[in-house]
Amino acid sequence: MTKYINLEEKEQKEHKKTIFTAYLGDNDKWKPSGLTPEYFDKVVYLGNCNVDGDMFACYIRDVINIYKGIKGDEFS
């Protein structure tokens, strides 16, 4: 049986991380976010909104905040 060997380097798939762009603040206004998902105790992907993009519920110390951003590979 013939053995086939490829000496080319395999392309590494780039890991896409979840990014938050804004959170729902006072008076239902979107405010820029400087936080990352690692800051929270739990992050739940809610789905994709046609207007605001990927939506998340972020839990920290019994408080839930709504964020929008870009879903990464963590939810695959």
Protein Blocks (a to p, Z undefined) as FASTA:
>chain_A
ZZdddfbdcddddddddddfbdcdehhiacddfbdfklpmbdcdfbjcfklopaddddee
hiacdddddddfklZZ
